[in-house]
Amino acid sequence: MTSFEEAETEETVTCLHLTFYHPCQDEKMMFRCLNFCKREQVRADEAAKFGRDSSVCRYHLMDTRVSRIQFALQFFRKLHTSEYCFEIKNLSKKTKLTVNQTELGYLNKIDLPWKCIICFGDYQILAEIQEGESMDYFEINLHLAEAPILQERCLPCLPSLQPVPENGISPSFFLSQGKSPTEIDENE
């Protein structure tokens, strides 16, 4: 037997990809302390904290409008399953945090969906979870967005997901015209 055959089976690692956007990034450089495009390992029993206080937060944002500790992400395994997830907890007393369309007040927490948008103040963060098997640690991979993650007219979170009819005219078009849509027989 070769050493290759005897080697431990390599396990995959859960990775949380976070893409950050703020409209004033170019002028204020609030993300300058974040390490972009390099995966960082975080022990499974540690919470990944984001905020202004570098002595408490692993990921700090250089902005006086950000709370000392803005939010925390905790890695966990769902009860009676082998599925690994993250929960997000708002740790800011002053700023509400929105995950997709769910608003979290101080100390509120929810499970992080596999793909979601986190908003607070003018910050937009796209979170995407890449599944893995490791129980000992997870990885965080930070990215910087050059354009808004959300369309500006749809802030504070997630664009409305209204279906568009086959004719391509949105019902909101009629409402803005002061008219209501009318049903037309396809043979007319």
Short mmCIF file of the C-alpha atoms (twelve columns), coordinates in Angstrom:
data_MODEL
# 
_entry.id   MODEL 
# 
loop_
_atom_site.group_PDB 
_atom_site.id 
_atom_site.type_symbol 
_atom_site.label_atom_id 
_atom_site.label_alt_id 
_atom_site.label_comp_id 
_atom_site.label_asym_id 
_atom_site.label_seq_id 
_atom_site.Cartn_x 
_atom_site.Cartn_y 
_atom_site.Cartn_z 
_atom_site.pdbx_PDB_model_num 
ATOM 1   C CA . MET A 1   0.000   0.000  0.000   1 
ATOM 2   C CA . THR A 2   1.196   3.483  -0.804  1 
ATOM 3   C CA . SER A 3   1.048   6.494  1.490   1 
ATOM 4   C CA . PHE A 4   -1.629  7.904  -0.843  1 
ATOM 5   C CA . GLU A 5   -3.888  4.921  -0.102  1 
ATOM 6   C CA . GLU A 6   -3.295  5.177  3.641   1 
ATOM 7   C CA . ALA A 7   -3.833  8.940  3.857   1 
ATOM 8   C CA . GLU A 8   -6.769  10.332 5.804   1 
ATOM 9   C CA . THR A 9   -9.849  11.102 3.747   1 
ATOM 10  C CA . GLU A 10  -9.896  14.816 3.091   1 
ATOM 11  C CA . GLU A 11  -13.072 16.466 4.338   1 
ATOM 12  C CA . THR A 12  -14.648 19.488 2.733   1 
ATOM 13  C CA . VAL A 13  -15.096 22.674 4.720   1 
ATOM 14  C CA . THR A 14  -18.235 24.780 4.931   1 
ATOM 15  C CA . CYS A 15  -17.474 28.207 3.506   1 
ATOM 16  C CA . LEU A 16  -19.489 31.364 3.999   1 
ATOM 17  C CA . HIS A 17  -18.971 33.801 1.114   1 
ATOM 18  C CA . LEU A 18  -19.762 37.411 2.061   1 
ATOM 19  C CA . THR A 19  -19.831 40.132 -0.591  1 
ATOM 20  C CA . PHE A 20  -19.800 43.664 0.865   1 
ATOM 21  C CA . TYR A 21  -21.106 46.887 -0.645  1 
ATOM 22  C CA . HIS A 22  -21.410 50.450 0.664   1 
ATOM 23  C CA . PRO A 23  -22.090 53.471 -1.590  1 
ATOM 24  C CA . CYS A 24  -19.234 55.473 -0.005  1 
ATOM 25  C CA . GLN A 25  -16.563 52.736 -0.070  1 
ATOM 26  C CA . ASP A 26  -14.352 54.618 -2.518  1 
ATOM 27  C CA . GLU A 27  -14.258 57.801 -0.396  1 
ATOM 28  C CA . LYS A 28  -14.395 56.439 3.160   1 
ATOM 29  C CA . MET A 29  -12.611 53.080 2.760   1 
ATOM 30  C CA . MET A 30  -14.625 51.466 5.567   1 
ATOM 31  C CA . PHE A 31  -13.629 47.980 4.356   1 
ATOM 32  C CA . ARG A 32  -9.874  48.612 4.393   1 
ATOM 33  C CA . CYS A 33  -9.335  46.288 7.384   1 
ATOM 34  C CA . LEU A 34  -11.094 43.326 5.764   1 
ATOM 35  C CA . ASN A 35  -9.016  40.688 4.022   1 
ATOM 36  C CA . PHE A 36  -10.734 40.177 0.653   1 
ATOM 37  C CA . CYS A 37  -10.406 37.141 -1.625  1 
ATOM 38  C CA . LYS A 38  -8.586  35.016 0.949   1 
ATOM 39  C CA . ARG A 39  -10.402 32.294 2.859   1 
ATOM 40  C CA . GLU A 40  -9.981  32.509 6.624   1 
ATOM 41  C CA . GLN A 41  -10.520 29.584 8.961   1 
ATOM 42  C CA . VAL A 42  -12.730 30.143 11.999  1 
ATOM 43  C CA . ARG A 43  -13.062 27.565 14.769  1 
ATOM 44  C CA . ALA A 44  -16.539 26.038 14.913  1 
ATOM 45  C CA . ASP A 45  -17.018 27.088 18.547  1 
ATOM 46  C CA . GLU A 46  -16.218 30.770 17.854  1 
ATOM 47  C CA . ALA A 47  -18.672 33.425 16.728  1 
ATOM 48  C CA . ALA A 48  -17.494 35.542 13.803  1 
ATOM 49  C CA . LYS A 49  -18.200 39.099 14.979  1 
ATOM 50  C CA . PHE A 50  -18.466 42.124 12.703  1 
ATOM 51  C CA . GLY A 51  -18.319 45.708 13.960  1 
ATOM 52  C CA . ARG A 52  -16.213 48.769 14.692  1 
ATOM 53  C CA . ASP A 53  -14.294 47.527 17.767  1 
ATOM 54  C CA . SER A 54  -11.155 45.717 16.599  1 
ATOM 55  C CA . SER A 55  -10.459 44.344 20.089  1 
ATOM 56  C CA . VAL A 56  -13.750 42.405 20.081  1 
ATOM 57  C CA . CYS A 57  -14.589 41.892 16.398  1 
ATOM 58  C CA . ARG A 58  -12.616 39.627 14.107  1 
ATOM 59  C CA . TYR A 59  -13.952 41.589 11.112  1 
ATOM 60  C CA . HIS A 60  -13.972 45.309 11.754  1 
ATOM 61  C CA . LEU A 61  -15.520 48.077 9.709   1 
ATOM 62  C CA . MET A 62  -13.932 51.516 9.782   1 
ATOM 63  C CA . ASP A 63  -17.105 53.578 10.159  1 
ATOM 64  C CA . THR A 64  -18.306 55.552 13.193  1 
ATOM 65  C CA . ARG A 65  -21.929 54.783 12.239  1 
ATOM 66  C CA . VAL A 66  -21.292 51.056 12.715  1 
ATOM 67  C CA . SER A 67  -21.871 49.707 16.248  1 
ATOM 68  C CA . ARG A 68  -18.945 48.469 18.300  1 
ATOM 69  C CA . ILE A 69  -20.330 44.970 17.669  1 
ATOM 70  C CA . GLN A 70  -22.814 45.048 14.788  1 
ATOM 71  C CA . PHE A 71  -23.632 41.355 14.357  1 
ATOM 72  C CA . ALA A 72  -22.290 37.852 14.914  1 
ATOM 73  C CA . LEU A 73  -22.407 34.687 12.835  1 
ATOM 74  C CA . GLN A 74  -22.405 31.369 14.678  1 
ATOM 75  C CA . PHE A 75  -21.772 28.006 13.024  1 
ATOM 76  C CA . PHE A 76  -23.935 25.104 14.234  1 
ATOM 77  C CA . ARG A 77  -25.314 21.695 13.306  1 
ATOM 78  C CA . LYS A 78  -29.069 21.238 13.115  1 
ATOM 79  C CA . LEU A 79  -30.503 18.844 15.695  1 
ATOM 80  C CA . HIS A 80  -30.834 15.210 14.522  1 
ATOM 81  C CA . THR A 81  -29.213 15.946 11.138  1 
ATOM 82  C CA . SER A 82  -25.762 16.210 9.649   1 
ATOM 83  C CA . GLU A 83  -26.593 19.618 8.125   1 
ATOM 84  C CA . TYR A 84  -24.388 22.564 9.111   1 
ATOM 85  C CA . CYS A 85  -25.821 26.079 9.209   1 
ATOM 86  C CA . PHE A 86  -25.163 29.586 10.466  1 
ATOM 87  C CA . GLU A 87  -27.262 31.814 12.649  1 
ATOM 88  C CA . ILE A 88  -27.002 35.573 12.581  1 
ATOM 89  C CA . LYS A 89  -27.581 37.691 15.679  1 
ATOM 90  C CA . ASN A 90  -27.998 41.463 15.711  1 
ATOM 91  C CA . LEU A 91  -25.764 42.872 18.459  1 
ATOM 92  C CA . SER A 92  -26.446 46.552 17.756  1 
ATOM 93  C CA . LYS A 93  -28.741 48.424 20.152  1 
ATOM 94  C CA . LYS A 94  -29.124 51.312 17.689  1 
ATOM 95  C CA . THR A 95  -29.373 49.747 14.234  1 
ATOM 96  C CA . LYS A 96  -31.808 47.137 12.999  1 
ATOM 97  C CA . LEU A 97  -30.440 44.393 10.795  1 
ATOM 98  C CA . THR A 98  -32.432 42.991 7.890   1 
ATOM 99  C CA . VAL A 99  -31.920 39.486 6.521   1 
ATOM 100 C CA . ASN A 100 -33.821 39.278 3.248   1 
ATOM 101 C CA . GLN A 101 -37.094 40.806 4.433   1 
ATOM 102 C CA . THR A 102 -36.844 39.824 8.103   1 
ATOM 103 C CA . GLU A 103 -35.985 42.680 10.441  1 
ATOM 104 C CA . LEU A 104 -33.928 41.848 13.529  1 
ATOM 105 C CA . GLY A 105 -33.801 44.099 16.561  1 
ATOM 106 C CA . TYR A 106 -31.154 43.978 19.292  1 
ATOM 107 C CA . LEU A 107 -30.310 40.377 20.308  1 
ATOM 108 C CA . ASN A 108 -32.738 38.867 17.759  1 
ATOM 109 C CA . LYS A 109 -31.301 35.977 15.798  1 
ATOM 110 C CA . ILE A 110 -32.355 33.712 12.924  1 
ATOM 111 C CA . ASP A 111 -30.879 30.937 10.829  1 
ATOM 112 C CA . LEU A 112 -29.063 32.322 7.826   1 
ATOM 113 C CA . PRO A 113 -30.653 31.132 4.558   1 
ATOM 114 C CA . TRP A 114 -28.296 29.464 2.036   1 
ATOM 115 C CA . LYS A 115 -28.319 32.666 0.006   1 
ATOM 116 C CA . CYS A 116 -29.517 35.970 1.395   1 
ATOM 117 C CA . ILE A 117 -28.910 39.699 1.615   1 
ATOM 118 C CA . ILE A 118 -28.008 41.277 4.953   1 
ATOM 119 C CA . CYS A 119 -28.586 45.028 5.311   1 
ATOM 120 C CA . PHE A 120 -27.942 47.611 8.023   1 
ATOM 121 C CA . GLY A 121 -27.617 51.336 7.458   1 
ATOM 122 C CA . ASP A 122 -26.204 51.750 3.931   1 
ATOM 123 C CA . TYR A 123 -24.391 48.396 4.097   1 
ATOM 124 C CA . GLN A 124 -25.409 45.537 1.818   1 
ATOM 125 C CA . ILE A 125 -23.912 42.066 2.229   1 
ATOM 126 C CA . LEU A 126 -24.665 39.118 -0.002  1 
ATOM 127 C CA . ALA A 127 -24.205 35.888 2.002   1 
ATOM 128 C CA . GLU A 128 -23.842 32.527 0.260   1 
ATOM 129 C CA . ILE A 129 -23.153 29.248 2.050   1 
ATOM 130 C CA . GLN A 130 -21.046 26.565 0.381   1 
ATOM 131 C CA . GLU A 131 -21.696 23.230 2.120   1 
ATOM 132 C CA . GLY A 132 -18.971 21.190 3.760   1 
ATOM 133 C CA . GLU A 133 -18.427 18.337 6.209   1 
ATOM 134 C CA . SER A 134 -15.883 19.596 8.735   1 
ATOM 135 C CA . MET A 135 -17.083 19.865 12.335  1 
ATOM 136 C CA . ASP A 136 -13.974 21.577 13.678  1 
ATOM 137 C CA . TYR A 137 -13.958 24.791 11.689  1 
ATOM 138 C CA . PHE A 138 -15.517 26.699 8.818   1 
ATOM 139 C CA . GLU A 139 -14.151 29.278 6.423   1 
ATOM 140 C CA . ILE A 140 -15.190 32.819 5.589   1 
ATOM 141 C CA . ASN A 141 -14.332 34.276 2.196   1 
ATOM 142 C CA . LEU A 142 -14.881 38.037 1.845   1 
ATOM 143 C CA . HIS A 143 -15.489 39.805 -1.456  1 
ATOM 144 C CA . LEU A 144 -15.996 43.453 -2.379  1 
ATOM 145 C CA . ALA A 145 -18.816 44.433 -4.729  1 
ATOM 146 C CA . GLU A 146 -18.234 47.345 -7.080  1 
ATOM 147 C CA . ALA A 147 -21.953 47.877 -7.721  1 
ATOM 148 C CA . PRO A 148 -24.932 47.796 -5.347  1 
ATOM 149 C CA . ILE A 149 -26.125 44.319 -4.494  1 
ATOM 150 C CA . LEU A 150 -29.665 45.680 -4.353  1 
ATOM 151 C CA . GLN A 151 -31.230 48.087 -6.766  1 
ATOM 152 C CA . GLU A 152 -31.268 51.482 -5.047  1 
ATOM 153 C CA . ARG A 153 -35.028 51.948 -5.485  1 
ATOM 154 C CA . CYS A 154 -35.688 48.689 -3.631  1 
ATOM 155 C CA . LEU A 155 -33.757 49.417 -0.420  1 
ATOM 156 C CA . PRO A 156 -33.785 48.507 2.427   1 
ATOM 157 C CA . CYS A 157 -33.805 44.886 1.283   1 
ATOM 158 C CA . LEU A 158 -34.507 42.500 -1.555  1 
ATOM 159 C CA . PRO A 159 -36.214 43.562 -4.730  1 
ATOM 160 C CA . SER A 160 -39.825 42.521 -5.026  1 
ATOM 161 C CA . LEU A 161 -40.104 39.245 -6.801  1 
ATOM 162 C CA . GLN A 162 -43.336 39.860 -8.715  1 
ATOM 163 C CA . PRO A 163 -43.913 37.613 -11.704 1 
ATOM 164 C CA . VAL A 164 -43.767 39.308 -15.087 1 
ATOM 165 C CA . PRO A 165 -46.563 38.283 -17.462 1 
ATOM 166 C CA . GLU A 166 -45.773 36.789 -20.862 1 
ATOM 167 C CA . ASN A 167 -46.459 40.105 -22.586 1 
ATOM 168 C CA . GLY A 168 -43.560 41.531 -20.528 1 
ATOM 169 C CA . ILE A 169 -45.630 44.393 -19.099 1 
ATOM 170 C CA . SER A 170 -45.493 44.511 -15.330 1 
ATOM 171 C CA . PRO A 171 -48.766 45.151 -13.422 1 
ATOM 172 C CA . SER A 172 -47.002 48.082 -11.701 1 
ATOM 173 C CA . PHE A 173 -46.825 49.768 -15.138 1 
ATOM 174 C CA . PHE A 174 -50.624 49.992 -15.274 1 
ATOM 175 C CA . LEU A 175 -50.834 51.196 -11.683 1 
ATOM 176 C CA . SER A 176 -48.369 54.010 -12.395 1 
ATOM 177 C CA . GLN A 177 -50.509 54.994 -15.403 1 
ATOM 178 C CA . GLY A 178 -53.656 55.114 -13.245 1 
ATOM 179 C CA . LYS A 179 -55.163 52.218 -15.212 1 
ATOM 180 C CA . SER A 180 -55.916 48.667 -14.215 1 
ATOM 181 C CA . PRO A 181 -54.937 45.691 -16.335 1 
ATOM 182 C CA . THR A 182 -57.665 44.177 -18.456 1 
ATOM 183 C CA . GLU A 183 -57.974 40.571 -19.448 1 
ATOM 184 C CA . ILE A 184 -57.790 39.964 -23.185 1 
ATOM 185 C CA . ASP A 185 -58.723 36.783 -24.999 1 
ATOM 186 C CA . GLU A 186 -55.579 35.479 -26.748 1 
ATOM 187 C CA . ASN A 187 -57.567 35.172 -30.022 1 
ATOM 188 C CA . GLU A 188 -58.302 38.915 -30.125 1 
# 
